[in-house]
Amino acid sequence: MFDRILVVCAGNVCRSPVAEALLKARLSGGHVESAGLGALVGAPCAPAAARLAAAEGLDVGAHRARQLTDEMLKQADLILVMSEKQRRAVGERVPVALGKTLLFGRWLPVGQREIPDPYRGDDALFARVHRRLVEAADAWAERLR
């Protein structure tokens, strides 16, 4: 069992806060948090992402973006990222973390495993990304229970 799960994206305002909330809602026990490789520190969840999360019954209203730190990477048992580029960036920062860093979309069909960044995109892009986050969270929850 993974006691400490860290979800990482770029700015920590669109994908990772929603993914964090989805995992918290699906998993009992353990600790799930999120951060960004280039976080918009202190910023709330993007409005479109927050609306879609609310439609799932999730409240991301208290979320504030946090910058990823080496200490977070060292403490996490499982690190979930949105792209291979982010996975490599984690490994460059803390090489020992690479072995515990996987794609959030790992269990999705080939071609859908990387989850695109909807930042500054339209509502349709946010909706597509949200659906993929939900599918990925469901797949992780099945494997982590």
DSSP file with accessible surface (Angstrom, degrees, kcal/mol):
  #  RESIDUE AA STRUCTURE BP1 BP2  ACC     N-H-->O    O-->H-N    N-H-->O    O-->H-N    TCO  KAPPA ALPHA  PHI   PSI    X-CA   Y-CA   Z-CA
    1    1 A M              0   0  142      0, 0.0     2,-0.7     0, 0.0   144,-0.1   0.000 360.0 360.0 360.0 140.4    0.0    0.0    0.0
    2    2 A F        -     0   0   76    142,-0.2     3,-0.2     1,-0.2    29,-0.1  -0.856 360.0-176.8 -95.2 115.8    1.2    3.5   -0.8
    3    3 A D  S    S+     0   0   99     -2,-0.7    28,-3.3     1,-0.2     2,-0.5   0.801  74.0  40.7 -82.1 -30.4    0.7    5.8    2.2
    4    4 A R  E     -a   31   0A  79     26,-0.2    73,-3.0    71,-0.1    74,-1.6  -0.938  67.7-178.9-127.1 110.4    1.9    9.0    0.5
    5    5 A I  E     -ab  32  78A   4     26,-3.3    28,-2.2    -2,-0.5     2,-0.5  -0.917   6.9-164.9-110.4 132.2    0.8    9.7   -3.0
    6    6 A L  E     -ab  33  79A   0     72,-2.7    74,-3.0    -2,-0.5     2,-0.5  -0.970   3.6-159.0-118.9 124.5    2.0   12.9   -4.8
    7    7 A V  E     -ab  34  80A   0     26,-2.7    28,-1.9    -2,-0.5     2,-0.4  -0.916  15.3-169.2-105.3 128.9    0.3   14.1   -8.0
    8    8 A V  E     +ab  35  81A   0     72,-3.2    74,-0.6    -2,-0.5     2,-0.2  -0.936  18.0 150.1-124.4 138.2    2.4   16.4  -10.1
    9    9 A C  E     -a   36   0A   2     26,-1.5    28,-2.5    -2,-0.4    29,-0.2  -0.689  54.9 -83.9-139.7-160.3    1.6   18.6  -13.2
   10   10 A A  S    S+     0   0   33     26,-0.2    28,-2.8    -2,-0.2    -1,-0.1   0.991 113.8   7.7 -77.1 -67.4    3.0   21.8  -14.5
   11   11 A G  S    S-     0   0   14     28,-0.2    29,-2.0    25,-0.2    25,-0.2   0.552  85.9-129.5 -97.6  -9.7    1.3   24.7  -12.7
   12   12 A N  S    S+     0   0    0     23,-0.3    24,-0.1    27,-0.2    54,-0.1   0.841  86.5  93.7  61.5  34.6   -0.7   22.8  -10.0
   13   13 A V  S    S+     0   0    7     32,-0.1    33,-3.4    52,-0.1    36,-0.1   0.516  89.2  21.3-127.6 -12.7   -3.9   24.7  -11.0
   14   14 A C  S  > S+     0   0    5     31,-0.2     4,-0.7    35,-0.1     5,-0.1   0.712 126.2  16.4-119.6 -68.0   -5.6   22.4  -13.6
   15   15 A R  H  > S+     0   0    9      2,-0.1     4,-2.9     3,-0.1     5,-0.2   0.953 119.2  48.4 -82.9 -54.6   -4.8   18.7  -13.6
   16   16 A S  H  > S+     0   0    0      1,-0.2     4,-2.8     2,-0.2     5,-0.2   0.877 109.2  51.5 -65.3 -35.8   -3.0   17.8  -10.4
   17   17 A P  H  > S+     0   0    3      0, 0.0     4,-2.2     0, 0.0    -1,-0.2   0.920 114.8  44.1 -66.2 -36.5   -5.5   19.4   -7.9
   18   18 A V  H  X S+     0   0    1     -4,-0.7     4,-2.8     2,-0.2    -2,-0.2   0.931 113.9  50.0 -70.5 -42.7   -8.4   17.6   -9.6
   19   19 A A  H  X S+     0   0    0     -4,-2.9     4,-2.6     1,-0.2     5,-0.2   0.913 110.1  51.8 -60.9 -41.0   -6.5   14.4   -9.8
   20   20 A E  H  X S+     0   0   26     -4,-2.8     4,-2.6    -5,-0.2    -1,-0.2   0.946 111.5  46.1 -58.3 -49.2   -5.6   14.8   -6.1
   21   21 A A  H  X S+     0   0   16     -4,-2.2     4,-2.0     1,-0.2    -2,-0.2   0.895 111.4  52.5 -63.5 -39.9   -9.3   15.3   -5.2
   22   22 A L  H  X S+     0   0    0     -4,-2.8     4,-1.2     2,-0.2    -1,-0.2   0.932 111.8  45.2 -62.5 -44.8  -10.4   12.4   -7.4
   23   23 A L  H  X S+     0   0    0     -4,-2.6     4,-2.2     1,-0.2     3,-0.4   0.915 110.6  53.3 -66.5 -42.0   -7.9   10.0   -5.7
   24   24 A K  H  < S+     0   0  111     -4,-2.6    -1,-0.2     1,-0.2    -2,-0.2   0.892 109.7  49.6 -58.8 -38.6   -8.9   11.2   -2.2
   25   25 A A  H  < S+     0   0   68     -4,-2.0    -1,-0.2    -5,-0.2    -2,-0.2   0.776 117.5  40.3 -70.8 -25.1  -12.5   10.5   -3.0
   26   26 A R  H  < S+     0   0   52     -4,-1.2     2,-0.4    -3,-0.4    -2,-0.2   0.654 108.9  61.6 -99.4 -20.0  -11.7    7.0   -4.2
   27   27 A L     <  -     0   0   18     -4,-2.2     2,-0.5    -5,-0.1    -1,-0.1  -0.900  65.8-148.5-113.5 138.1   -9.1    5.8   -1.7
   28   28 A S        +     0   0  114     -2,-0.4    -3,-0.1    -3,-0.0    -4,-0.0  -0.864  68.2   5.8-102.3 136.1   -9.6    5.4    2.0
   29   29 A G  S    S+     0   0   60     -2,-0.5    -2,-0.0     1,-0.2     0, 0.0  -0.052  89.4  76.8  81.3 170.8   -6.5    6.0    4.1
   30   30 A G  S    S-     0   0   51      1,-0.1     2,-0.5   -26,-0.1   -26,-0.2  -0.047  79.0 -86.9  77.7 176.0   -3.2    7.3    3.0
   31   31 A H  E     -a    4   0A  78    -28,-3.3   -26,-3.3   -29,-0.1     2,-0.4  -0.987  35.8-172.4-129.6 124.1   -2.2   10.8    2.1
   32   32 A V  E     +a    5   0A   7     -2,-0.5     2,-0.3   -28,-0.2   -26,-0.2  -0.974  15.3 157.3-119.4 131.3   -2.7   12.3   -1.3
   33   33 A E  E     -a    6   0A  26    -28,-2.2   -26,-2.7    -2,-0.4     2,-0.3  -0.901  22.5-142.9-142.2 172.2   -1.3   15.7   -2.2
   34   34 A S  E     +a    7   0A   1     -2,-0.3     2,-0.3   -28,-0.2   -26,-0.2  -0.942  16.8 168.2-139.3 161.0   -0.3   17.7   -5.3
   35   35 A A  E     -a    8   0A   0    -28,-1.9   -26,-1.5    -2,-0.3     2,-0.4  -0.957  25.9-117.3-160.5 170.1    2.3   20.1   -6.5
   36   36 A G  E >   -ac   9  67A   0     30,-2.6    32,-2.8    -2,-0.3     3,-0.9  -0.926  10.6-139.7-123.2 144.8    3.6   21.7   -9.7
   37   37 A L  T 3  S+     0   0   40    -28,-2.5   -27,-0.2    -2,-0.4   -26,-0.2   0.836 114.4  14.5 -64.7 -34.1    7.0   21.6  -11.4
   38   38 A G  T 3  S-     0   0   49    -28,-2.8    -1,-0.3   -29,-0.2    29,-0.1  -0.471  98.9-168.0-134.7  59.0    6.5   25.3  -12.2
   39   39 A A    <   -     0   0   14     -3,-0.9     2,-1.6     1,-0.1   -27,-0.2  -0.114  31.5-130.9 -59.4 145.8    3.7   26.0   -9.9
   40   40 A L    >   -     0   0   73    -29,-2.0     3,-2.7    26,-0.1    25,-0.4  -0.664  45.6-137.8 -87.7  72.5    1.7   29.2  -10.0
   41   41 A V  T 3  S+     0   0  104     -2,-1.6    25,-0.2     1,-0.3   -29,-0.0  -0.052  75.3   6.2 -48.5 126.9    2.3   29.4   -6.3
   42   42 A G  T 3  S+     0   0   42     23,-2.7    -1,-0.3     1,-0.3    24,-0.1   0.263  94.6 132.3  87.0 -10.0   -0.8   30.5   -4.3
   43   43 A A    <   -     0   0   29     -3,-2.7    22,-2.7    21,-0.1    -1,-0.3  -0.456  54.6-122.8 -75.4 146.2   -3.1   30.4   -7.3
   44   44 A P        -     0   0   72      0, 0.0    20,-0.2     0, 0.0    17,-0.1  -0.269  44.3 -71.5 -76.5 172.3   -6.5   28.7   -6.9
   45   45 A C        -     0   0   10     15,-0.5   -31,-0.2    18,-0.4   -32,-0.1  -0.346  65.3 -90.8 -59.8 141.1   -7.7   25.8   -9.1
   46   46 A A     >  -     0   0   14    -33,-3.4     4,-2.8     1,-0.1     5,-0.2  -0.298  36.7-120.8 -56.1 138.0   -8.5   27.1  -12.6
   47   47 A P  H  > S+     0   0   92      0, 0.0     4,-2.4     0, 0.0     5,-0.2   0.880 111.0  49.3 -53.7 -42.9  -12.2   28.0  -12.7
   48   48 A A  H  > S+     0   0   10      1,-0.2     4,-2.0     2,-0.2     5,-0.2   0.918 113.4  46.9 -64.8 -40.9  -13.1   25.5  -15.5
   49   49 A A  H  > S+     0   0    4      1,-0.2     4,-2.4     2,-0.2    -1,-0.2   0.909 111.9  51.2 -65.9 -40.1  -11.3   22.7  -13.7
   50   50 A A  H  X S+     0   0   30     -4,-2.8     4,-2.6     2,-0.2    -2,-0.2   0.895 108.8  51.1 -65.0 -39.9  -13.1   23.7  -10.4
   51   51 A R  H  X S+     0   0  138     -4,-2.4     4,-1.9    -5,-0.2    -1,-0.2   0.924 111.9  46.5 -63.0 -44.3  -16.5   23.7  -12.1
   52   52 A L  H  X S+     0   0   46     -4,-2.0     4,-0.8     2,-0.2    -2,-0.2   0.893 112.5  50.4 -66.0 -38.8  -15.9   20.2  -13.6
   53   53 A A  H ><>S+     0   0    0     -4,-2.4     5,-2.5     1,-0.2     3,-1.1   0.927 108.2  52.8 -63.1 -43.3  -14.6   18.9  -10.2
   54   54 A A  H ><5S+     0   0   61     -4,-2.6     3,-2.0     1,-0.3    -2,-0.2   0.877 102.0  58.8 -61.4 -36.2  -17.7   20.3   -8.5
   55   55 A A  H 3<5S+     0   0   89     -4,-1.9    -1,-0.3     1,-0.3    -2,-0.2   0.759 104.9  51.5 -64.7 -21.0  -19.9   18.5  -10.9
   56   56 A E  T <<5S-     0   0   89     -3,-1.1    -1,-0.3    -4,-0.8    -2,-0.2   0.342 126.4-103.8 -90.7  -0.2  -18.2   15.3   -9.6
   57   57 A G  T < 5S+     0   0   70     -3,-2.0     2,-0.4     1,-0.3    -3,-0.2   0.669  79.6 134.6  84.6  17.1  -19.0   16.3   -6.1
   58   58 A L      < -     0   0   21     -5,-2.5     2,-0.6    -6,-0.1    -1,-0.3  -0.810  46.0-149.2-103.3 142.4  -15.5   17.4   -5.4
   59   59 A D        +     0   0  141     -2,-0.4     3,-0.2     1,-0.1    -9,-0.0  -0.931  27.8 159.5-112.7 110.0  -14.5   20.6   -3.6
   60   60 A V    >   +     0   0   14     -2,-0.6     3,-1.5   -10,-0.2   -15,-0.5   0.153  41.9 113.7-108.9  16.1  -11.2   22.1   -4.8
   61   61 A G  T 3  S+     0   0   48      1,-0.3    -1,-0.1   -11,-0.1   -16,-0.1   0.783  75.4  49.2 -60.9 -30.0  -12.1   25.6   -3.5
   62   62 A A  T 3  S+     0   0   92     -3,-0.2    -1,-0.3   -18,-0.1    -2,-0.1   0.553  85.0 119.5 -87.6  -6.1   -9.4   25.6   -0.8
   63   63 A H    <   -     0   0   27     -3,-1.5   -18,-0.4   -50,-0.0     2,-0.4  -0.327  37.9-178.5 -64.4 138.0   -6.7   24.5   -3.2
   64   64 A R        -     0   0  122    -20,-0.2   -21,-0.1    -2,-0.0   -23,-0.1  -0.997  34.8-104.7-134.7 132.1   -3.7   26.8   -3.6
   65   65 A A        -     0   0    4    -22,-2.7   -23,-2.7   -25,-0.4     2,-0.4  -0.233  36.6-162.9 -60.3 140.5   -0.9   25.9   -6.0
   66   66 A R        -     0   0   90    -25,-0.2   -30,-2.6   -24,-0.1     2,-0.3  -0.967  19.6-118.1-126.9 144.8    2.4   24.6   -4.4
   67   67 A Q  B     -c   36   0A  72     -2,-0.4   -30,-0.2   -32,-0.2     2,-0.1  -0.607  35.1-113.2 -79.9 133.4    5.8   24.4   -5.9
   68   68 A L        -     0   0    1    -32,-2.8     2,-0.3    -2,-0.3    -1,-0.1  -0.433  36.2-163.9 -63.3 137.8    7.2   20.8   -6.0
   69   69 A T     >  -     0   0   59     -2,-0.1     4,-1.7     1,-0.1     5,-0.1  -0.876  31.9-118.6-122.2 159.1   10.2   20.3   -3.7
   70   70 A D  H  > S+     0   0   65     -2,-0.3     4,-2.3     1,-0.2     5,-0.2   0.874 115.8  58.4 -61.0 -36.4   12.8   17.6   -3.6
   71   71 A E  H  > S+     0   0  103      1,-0.2     4,-2.3     2,-0.2    -1,-0.2   0.903 102.8  52.2 -62.3 -41.0   11.6   16.8   -0.1
   72   72 A M  H  > S+     0   0   20      1,-0.2     4,-1.7     2,-0.2    -1,-0.2   0.922 110.4  49.1 -59.0 -43.2    8.1   16.1   -1.4
   73   73 A L  H  < S+     0   0    0     -4,-1.7    -2,-0.2     1,-0.2    -1,-0.2   0.895 111.9  47.8 -65.1 -39.5    9.6   13.7   -4.0
   74   74 A K  H  < S+     0   0  118     -4,-2.3    -1,-0.2     1,-0.2    -2,-0.2   0.870 113.4  47.5 -68.9 -37.1   11.7   11.9   -1.4
   75   75 A Q  H  < S+     0   0   89     -4,-2.3    -1,-0.2    -5,-0.2    -2,-0.2   0.772  92.0  95.5 -77.7 -25.5    8.7   11.5    1.1
   76   76 A A     <  -     0   0    2     -4,-1.7   -71,-0.2    -5,-0.2     3,-0.2  -0.382  56.0-160.8 -71.1 143.4    6.2   10.2   -1.5
   77   77 A D  S    S+     0   0   65    -73,-3.0     2,-0.3     1,-0.3   -72,-0.2   0.729  85.9  20.5 -87.1 -30.2    5.7    6.5   -1.9
   78   78 A L  E     -b    5   0A   3    -74,-1.6   -72,-2.7     2,-0.0     2,-0.5  -0.985  68.2-162.8-142.7 130.0    4.2    7.0   -5.4
   79   79 A I  E     -bd   6 101A   0     21,-2.9    23,-2.8    -2,-0.3     2,-0.5  -0.971   7.2-163.9-117.1 124.5    4.5   10.0   -7.7
   80   80 A L  E     -bd   7 102A   0    -74,-3.0   -72,-3.2    -2,-0.5     2,-0.2  -0.945  10.5-178.3-113.8 124.0    2.0   10.4  -10.5
   81   81 A V  E     -bd   8 103A   0     21,-2.4    23,-3.7    -2,-0.5    24,-0.4  -0.725  31.0-130.1-117.6 167.9    2.8   12.7  -13.3
   82   82 A M  S    S+     0   0    0    -74,-0.6    33,-2.5    -2,-0.2     2,-0.3   0.641  83.9  20.5 -94.6 -15.8    0.8   13.8  -16.4
   83   83 A S  S  > S-     0   0   18     31,-0.2     4,-2.0     1,-0.1     5,-0.1  -0.975  72.4-113.5-150.4 161.4    3.5   13.3  -19.1
   84   84 A E  H  > S+     0   0   60     -2,-0.3     4,-2.6     1,-0.2     5,-0.2   0.858 117.2  59.1 -63.1 -36.3    6.8   11.5  -19.8
   85   85 A K  H  > S+     0   0  157      1,-0.2     4,-2.1     2,-0.2    -1,-0.2   0.915 106.8  46.5 -59.6 -41.7    8.5   14.8  -19.9
   86   86 A Q  H  > S+     0   0   17      2,-0.2     4,-2.3     1,-0.2    -1,-0.2   0.886 109.1  55.0 -68.2 -36.3    7.4   15.4  -16.3
   87   87 A R  H  X S+     0   0   67     -4,-2.0     4,-2.1     1,-0.2    -2,-0.2   0.936 109.9  46.3 -61.6 -44.1    8.5   12.0  -15.3
   88   88 A R  H  X S+     0   0  132     -4,-2.6     4,-2.2     1,-0.2    -1,-0.2   0.901 109.5  54.9 -64.4 -39.3   12.0   12.7  -16.7
   89   89 A A  H  X S+     0   0   27     -4,-2.1     4,-1.8     1,-0.2    -1,-0.2   0.898 107.4  50.0 -62.5 -39.6   12.0   16.1  -14.9
   90   90 A V  H  X S+     0   0    0     -4,-2.3     4,-2.8     1,-0.2     7,-0.2   0.939 110.8  50.0 -61.9 -45.8   11.3   14.4  -11.6
   91   91 A G  H  < S+     0   0   10     -4,-2.1    -2,-0.2     1,-0.2    -1,-0.2   0.838 108.5  52.3 -63.7 -33.1   14.1   11.9  -12.2
   92   92 A E  H  < S+     0   0  155     -4,-2.2    -1,-0.2     1,-0.2    -2,-0.2   0.872 113.3  44.5 -69.9 -35.3   16.5   14.8  -13.0
   93   93 A R  H  < S+     0   0   89     -4,-1.8    -2,-0.2     1,-0.3    -1,-0.2   0.925 136.5   8.5 -72.6 -49.3   15.6   16.5   -9.8
   94   94 A V    >X  -     0   0    7     -4,-2.8     3,-2.3    -5,-0.2     4,-0.5  -0.813  69.2-165.6-136.5  91.4   15.8   13.5   -7.5
   95   95 A P  G >4 S+     0   0   97      0, 0.0     3,-1.4     0, 0.0     4,-0.4   0.836  87.6  57.6 -51.6 -37.2   17.2   10.4   -9.4
   96   96 A V  G 34 S+     0   0  122      1,-0.3     3,-0.4     2,-0.2     4,-0.2   0.709  98.1  63.8 -68.8 -15.8   16.0    7.9   -6.8
   97   97 A A  G X4 S+     0   0    0     -3,-2.3     3,-1.4    -7,-0.2    -1,-0.3   0.686  81.2  80.5 -79.1 -17.2   12.4    9.2   -7.2
   98   98 A L  G X< S+     0   0   63     -3,-1.4     3,-1.6    -4,-0.5    -1,-0.2   0.887  85.2  58.5 -60.3 -37.0   12.3    8.0  -10.9
   99   99 A G  G 3  S+     0   0   79     -4,-0.4    -1,-0.3    -3,-0.4    -2,-0.1   0.690 110.9  41.8 -67.7 -16.8   11.6    4.4   -9.9
  100  100 A K  G <  S+     0   0   52     -3,-1.4   -21,-2.9    -4,-0.2     2,-0.6   0.168  94.4  99.6-113.7  16.0    8.4    5.4   -8.0
  101  101 A T  E <   +d   79   0A   0     -3,-1.6     2,-0.3   -23,-0.2   -21,-0.2  -0.922  45.9 162.4-109.9 120.6    7.2    7.9  -10.6
  102  102 A L  E     -d   80   0A  47    -23,-2.8   -21,-2.4    -2,-0.6     2,-0.2  -0.882  43.5 -88.9-131.3 162.7    4.5    6.8  -13.1
  103  103 A L  E >   -d   81   0A  17     -2,-0.3     3,-1.7   -23,-0.2   -21,-0.2  -0.498  25.8-136.9 -69.9 137.5    2.1    8.4  -15.4
  104  104 A F  T 3  S+     0   0    0    -23,-3.7     3,-0.4     1,-0.3    36,-0.2   0.881 110.8  48.6 -59.9 -33.7   -1.3    9.2  -13.9
  105  105 A G  T >  S+     0   0    0      8,-0.8     3,-2.3   -24,-0.4    -1,-0.3   0.191  75.2 124.9 -91.7  20.4   -2.8    7.8  -17.1
  106  106 A R  T <  S+     0   0  107     -3,-1.7    -1,-0.2     1,-0.3    -2,-0.1   0.796  74.7  44.9 -49.9 -38.3   -0.6    4.6  -16.9
  107  107 A W  T 3  S+     0   0   91     -3,-0.4    -1,-0.3    -4,-0.2    -2,-0.1   0.412  92.9 100.3 -94.3   3.4   -3.7    2.3  -17.1
  108  108 A L  S <  S-     0   0   10     -3,-2.3     5,-0.2     1,-0.2     3,-0.1  -0.402  88.9 -76.0 -81.9 165.1   -5.4    4.1  -19.9
  109  109 A P    >   -     0   0   75      0, 0.0     3,-2.4     0, 0.0     4,-0.3  -0.235  61.8 -85.0 -59.5 149.9   -5.3    2.9  -23.5
  110  110 A V  T 3  S+     0   0  120      1,-0.3    -4,-0.0     2,-0.2    -3,-0.0  -0.262 120.4  33.3 -53.2 138.0   -2.1    3.5  -25.5
  111  111 A G  T 3  S+     0   0   73     -3,-0.1    -1,-0.3     0, 0.0     0, 0.0   0.260 114.1  62.6  94.3 -12.1   -2.2    7.0  -26.9
  112  112 A Q  S <  S+     0   0   73     -3,-2.4    -2,-0.2    -7,-0.1    -4,-0.1   0.284  70.8  96.3-121.8   5.6   -4.2    8.4  -24.0
  113  113 A R  S    S+     0   0   99     -4,-0.3    -8,-0.8    -5,-0.2     2,-0.4   0.800  72.0  69.5 -73.5 -30.1   -1.8    7.8  -21.2
  114  114 A E  S    S-     0   0   95    -10,-0.1   -31,-0.2    -9,-0.1   -32,-0.1  -0.750  78.2-145.0 -87.0 137.9   -0.3   11.4  -21.3
  115  115 A I        -     0   0    2    -33,-2.5  -100,-0.1    -2,-0.4   -11,-0.1  -0.906  17.9-131.4-108.8 113.6   -2.9   13.9  -20.0
  116  116 A P        -     0   0   60      0, 0.0   -33,-0.0     0, 0.0     0, 0.0  -0.200  20.5-107.9 -67.1 155.3   -2.6   17.3  -21.9
  117  117 A D        -     0   0   71      1,-0.1     9,-0.1     2,-0.1     8,-0.0  -0.721  26.3-170.2 -83.9 118.2   -2.4   20.6  -20.1
  118  118 A P    >   +     0   0    1      0, 0.0     3,-3.3     0, 0.0     8,-0.2   0.466  34.7 142.1 -87.1   1.1   -5.7   22.5  -20.6
  119  119 A Y  T 3  S+     0   0   98      1,-0.3     3,-0.1     7,-0.0    -2,-0.1  -0.143  80.7   0.9 -49.9 127.4   -4.3   25.7  -19.1
  120  120 A R  T 3  S+     0   0  215      1,-0.2    -1,-0.3     0, 0.0     2,-0.1   0.599 108.3 127.8  65.7  13.8   -5.7   28.7  -21.0
  121  121 A G    <   -     0   0   29     -3,-3.3    -1,-0.2     1,-0.2     2,-0.0  -0.356  63.8 -91.6 -88.6 177.3   -7.7   26.3  -23.2
  122  122 A D     >  -     0   0  102     -2,-0.1     4,-2.1    -3,-0.1     3,-0.3  -0.270  40.6 -97.0 -84.5 173.4  -11.4   26.3  -23.9
  123  123 A D  H  > S+     0   0  105      1,-0.2     4,-2.4     2,-0.2     5,-0.2   0.839 122.2  58.2 -60.5 -34.2  -14.1   24.6  -22.0
  124  124 A A  H  > S+     0   0   50      2,-0.2     4,-2.2     1,-0.2    -1,-0.2   0.911 106.8  47.5 -64.3 -40.8  -14.2   21.7  -24.4
  125  125 A L  H  > S+     0   0   37     -3,-0.3     4,-2.6     2,-0.2     5,-0.2   0.936 111.3  50.6 -65.3 -44.8  -10.5   21.0  -23.8
  126  126 A F  H  X S+     0   0   17     -4,-2.1     4,-2.7     1,-0.2    -2,-0.2   0.910 110.3  50.9 -58.4 -39.8  -11.0   21.1  -20.0
  127  127 A A  H  X S+     0   0   25     -4,-2.4     4,-2.4     2,-0.2    -1,-0.2   0.916 110.7  47.9 -65.7 -42.6  -13.9   18.7  -20.3
  128  128 A R  H  X S+     0   0  130     -4,-2.2     4,-1.9     2,-0.2    -2,-0.2   0.930 114.3  46.4 -63.4 -45.2  -11.8   16.2  -22.3
  129  129 A V  H  X S+     0   0    5     -4,-2.6     4,-2.6     1,-0.2    -2,-0.2   0.920 110.6  53.5 -64.0 -41.7   -9.0   16.4  -19.9
  130  130 A H  H  X S+     0   0   13     -4,-2.7     4,-2.6    -5,-0.2    -2,-0.2   0.926 107.1  51.0 -60.3 -45.0  -11.4   16.1  -16.9
  131  131 A R  H  X S+     0   0  139     -4,-2.4     4,-2.4     1,-0.2    -1,-0.2   0.912 111.0  48.9 -59.0 -40.5  -12.9   12.9  -18.4
  132  132 A R  H  X S+     0   0   62     -4,-1.9     4,-2.5     1,-0.2    -1,-0.2   0.901 109.5  51.8 -68.2 -38.1   -9.4   11.4  -18.8
  133  133 A L  H  X S+     0   0    3     -4,-2.6     4,-2.8     2,-0.2    -2,-0.2   0.920 110.4  49.1 -62.1 -42.6   -8.5   12.4  -15.2
  134  134 A V  H  X S+     0   0   21     -4,-2.6     4,-2.6     2,-0.2    -2,-0.2   0.941 112.1  47.8 -62.6 -46.8  -11.6   10.6  -14.0
  135  135 A E  H  X S+     0   0   91     -4,-2.4     4,-2.1     1,-0.2    -2,-0.2   0.914 114.0  47.3 -60.9 -42.3  -10.8    7.5  -16.0
  136  136 A A  H  X S+     0   0    1     -4,-2.5     4,-2.6     2,-0.2     5,-0.2   0.913 111.5  49.9 -67.2 -41.8   -7.2    7.5  -14.8
  137  137 A A  H  X S+     0   0    0     -4,-2.8     4,-2.8     1,-0.2    -2,-0.2   0.913 110.4  50.9 -63.8 -40.9   -8.2    8.0  -11.1
  138  138 A D  H  X S+     0   0   63     -4,-2.6     4,-2.1    -5,-0.2    -1,-0.2   0.924 110.7  49.0 -61.0 -43.6  -10.8    5.1  -11.4
  139  139 A A  H  X S+     0   0   11     -4,-2.1     4,-1.3     1,-0.2    -2,-0.2   0.913 113.0  46.4 -64.9 -41.7   -8.1    2.8  -12.8
  140  140 A W  H  X S+     0   0    8     -4,-2.6     4,-2.0     1,-0.2     3,-0.3   0.921 109.3  55.1 -65.2 -42.7   -5.6    3.7  -10.1
  141  141 A A  H  X S+     0   0    0     -4,-2.8     4,-1.3     1,-0.2    -2,-0.2   0.904 104.7  53.8 -59.6 -39.7   -8.2    3.3   -7.4
  142  142 A E  H  < S+     0   0  136     -4,-2.1    -1,-0.2     1,-0.2    -2,-0.2   0.872 115.1  40.6 -59.9 -38.0   -8.9   -0.3   -8.6
  143  143 A R  H  < S+     0   0  121     -4,-1.3    -1,-0.2    -3,-0.3    -2,-0.2   0.709 116.0  48.5 -85.1 -23.2   -5.3   -1.1   -8.3
  144  144 A L  H  <        0   0   13     -4,-2.0  -142,-0.2    -5,-0.1    -2,-0.2   0.535 360.0 360.0 -96.2 -10.5   -4.5    0.7   -5.0
  145  145 A R     <        0   0  196     -4,-1.3  -118,-0.1    -5,-0.2    -3,-0.0  -0.316 360.0 360.0 -69.5 360.0   -7.4   -0.6   -3.0
